[in-house]
Amino acid sequence: MYKELSKKILFTIALLISLSAVSWAQDMNALVAKVKAKLDLVNDYTADGRMKTDVAFIKAPIGTVKVFYKKPNRFRLQRNGGISVLPKGGVSINIGNLILTSGFVAIDAGTATIGNVKTRMVKLLPSGDNNEVILSTLYIDEANLLIMKSVTTTRENGTYEMEMSYGKFASYGLPDKVFFSFNAKDYKLPKGITLEFDDTDKAVKDKMKGKKGRVEISYTSYEINKGIADSVFK
């Protein structure tokens, strides 16, 4: 009798734990869906800003940039002067691409403070084997549905981090500042990284291998949902 009672108690505890885990997963999926819905309010935008590049052994001037975005994933960054160290197409600094659109499991990873904002950590695990992204961790300001930070690990292009700060365009989920950083593994720059410095010799480029790079973009203005021609992205 006691054994049967113990088994029932253990079964009940296991069931409650299982139901709680399912509930937490549903909550995280709901949170991610809310953040994505906010970002989906933006059909397109054109933004002006200034980009600062900080890579070991290279002193790069601050350059002005113009950024174009069109739903779902068209993105272009035009740079006027300076050095650009970004993945091809600039996709990784497009905040709209931080959330996987489908085929992922969202897991509650606790909380963390980014700046002075308490965030919910959510790990996104792709359910398919062919996804370029292996793992993505989002640090979400739950009250304002803003992504404060992301850490994305890919199969081919290493691990990238983005940290965002927000101002008057927060209602659209668009940041005033983006801090993008990457770390090349095994003394090898990740595939897809573009190093645009024609007058830099090979010795300096070799010294960069395996070093951490950082790009900071400060946006000065946005034009949102005004319409952008497809020809801009060609």
N, C-alpha and C positions, 0 to 999 in steps of 0.2 A: 504493500500500500504506500509506504513511504517512498519507495523507488519510483512508483508510478506518479506520485505527487511531485517528486523532484524532477522527473522527466517533463511533466506538464509545465512546471515553473520555468525550466530551462528553455523549453520550446517557446513559451510566451515571451521570455526575455529576448530570445533570438529573433522572434517575429517582430517585436517592437523595435529592435535595433535595425532590422531590415527595412521596416516601414519608415523609420526616421531617416535612414540613408536615402531612400527613394524620395522622401519629402524634401531633404536638403538639395538633392540633385535637381528636383523640379523647381525649387526656389532659385537656384543658380541659373537654370535655363531661362526662367522668367525674367531675372535681372538682366541677363545678357540680351534678351529679346527687347526689353525696354530701352536699353542703351542703343541698340541697333535702330529701333524705331525713331529715336531722337535724331540719330545721324541721317536717317532716311528722309528727314525733312528737307535736306539739302540735295537738290537735283543737280546743281552745278555751282561753281564759284570761280572767281578770279581774285587772286590776292597778290598784294605787293609786300615785299619784305626785304630784310637784310640778312645775309648768311655769313656766318663766321665759321671757318674751318680750323680745327685744332688737331693736327696729326704730328706724331713724334718726328722730329728732325725737319719739319717744314713750317716755315712762317708764312702763312697765307693772309693776304689782305681781305678785309671785309668787302663783300660784293653785294650788289642789289640783285634781287630775284623777283620774278613774276611767276606765279603758280596758277595752273589751270586744272580744274577737276570737272568731270562730268560723269554722272551715274551711268553704269554701276562701278566701273573701275578704270576709267580713262584719267590719266594724270600726266601732267607735263610741267617741268621746272625749267625756266629760262634764266640763265645766269649772265649778268653783265660784269665781267671782270672777276678776278680772283680764281681760286681753285675749288673745284667741286669733287668731293669724295662721297659718292652716293651709289646705291645699287642701281643697275640699269633701269631706266624708266622712273626712278624715284618712288617706286611703289611702296617701299618700306617706310617712307615718311608721310604717306597718305593715311590719315587716321581712319578713313573709311575701310581700309583693308585690314585693320587689326582684328576684326571680328570675323571668324569663319562663317560663311553664309549657311552652310548645312553640313551634316555628317560629322558632328562632334558631340562629345560629352563634356558637360560643364561640372566641375568639382569645386566645392567650397574648400579653400585653402587657408581660411582664417582671416585675420586682419593685419594691416600694416599702416604706418603713418608715413605719408608722402608730403614733405614740407610740413605744414601744420594741419593737414587734412587726413582724417581717419578713413581708410579705404577697406573695401572687401576684396580679398584676393580670390580670383577665380581662375582655375586652370582649365584650359580648353584642350581636350585630347581628341584629335581626329579619329574617326572610326574606320577610315579606309587606310590601306597600306600604301597608296600611291600619292598621298598628299605631300607636297613639298614641305609643309610645316609639320614638325614632329610634336612640338609642344608650344603653347602660347599661354602666358600668365598675364592676366589683366588686373590692375589695381583700380577699382571702381569707387568713385564717390557716390554712394548710394542715394544720398539726399538730392543730389543734382544730376544724377545719371551721366557722369563725366568720367572718361578714362584718364586717370592721372599719370599712369605709367603702364608700360607693357614690356615684357621680355619674350622674345620669339626665337625659338631654336628651329633651324631648317636643316634639311638633309645635305644640301650642297653649299649653302652660303653662310654657315656659321651661326652665331647667336648675335642678335641685335637688341638694343634697348632703346626705348623712347620714353621721354618724360615730358609732360605737357603742363603748361600753366594757362589759366583762362581769364578773360576779361569781359568786354562788352558783347562778344559773340558766343558766350557760353550757352545761350538759349538754343543755338544751333549745334552745339557740341564741337565748335571750332576753336582751336587754341590761339592765344596771342603769341605764345612761344613754344617751340618744339626743340627738345634736346635729343639728338640722335647719336648713339655711340655703338661701335662694333669692336670686336677683338678678334684679330686674325689668329687662327690656330696653327700650331706646328710650323711657325715661320712662313706661313703661306697666306697671302691675301685671299679672302673668300672670293669664289667665282662670282662675277657680276659686279664687282666693285670697280668703279671707274675712277681712274686717277688722271685728272686733266691738268698736267703741267709739262708742257712740251720742252721747256728750257731747263728742266731738272735732270741732272745726269744719273746714270745707272747706279752709282755708288750710294747716292742719297735714297734712291728707290729701294735698294737692297736693305738699307738700314731701317726702313719702315716696316719690313716684314715682321710679323709677329707682334707689332705694337698696337696700342689702342688708339682709335680715332674718334673724334667727337665733332659733330656738326650742330651748330645752333642757328635756328631760323627765328627771327623776330618779325612777326607780321604787323604791318602798319595799317593795312586796310583790306577789307573784303567787299566784293560785289557778289551777292548771293542770289541765285535763282533768276538771273537776268538772261540766261540762254547763251550757249557757246556753240559755235559752228564745229562740225566734225573735222573740218580741215585744219583746225588748230593743233590737232593731235597727230597729224601726218608728218 
